[in-house]
Amino acid sequence: MNSMSKDGKAKFLVYTIEECPVDGQKTKRPFQVGDFVTKEGGKCSKCGNPTKITLIYGEPPPKT
């Protein structure tokens, strides 16, 4: 599999990290249009409090 797009630029898988400000629980999920750092995310799976987006980053696709 080639990780280059037709225009020669590398493709990356983009992820969003949501963190609970109460218990520190971090959740990784695929990036969604509209995500930005400090945006309120979903609910914490441990305590139910709202999470905040703390990081958005890209990873190269896995080599097959």
N, C-alpha and C positions, 0 to 999 in steps of 0.2 A: 504494500500500500504506500502510495506517495503522499506525504503530508504537505505538498505544495499545491496551491490553487492554480487555476489556469493562468493567472497573471504573474506567477512565480513567487508569490508571498506565502510564507508558512501559515498553516491553519493551526489554531490552538483550541483546546476545549476550555471554556471559560466557566469558572465556578465562583460562587458567593459563599462567604462564611458569615453565619448569623451567630451572635453570642448573647447569652443571657447576662444582664448586668447584676443579677441577684446571686446566682450560683455558679456562673462561669461556664456553663454548658455551651459547647460549640457544635454547630451543625453545618456540614458542607452540602451544598445543593447546586444544581446547574444554574448558571446566570439566567435571569429573566430581564427582558427589556424593561427599563424603568428602575432597575436596581441602582442604588448609589450608597456610598459609605455614609453612615449615620441614619439611614432610613430605617423606620420601624419594620421589623420582619414579622415572622409568625409568632406562635406561642412556644415557650420552652416546654420540651417534652418531660422535664423533671418536675418543674414547679408551676407551670402554666402562666408565668409572667411574660410580657412581651419582650421579644428579642430585638437587637439592633444589628444591622449589617456593619461588620467591622473590617472586612477585607473582600476585595474582588481581584482575582488573579487568573492567569492562563497557564495551562499545562500542555506540553506537546502530546499528540495522540499516542496511544500505545503502539509499539511496533509489532506488526504481525508477520 
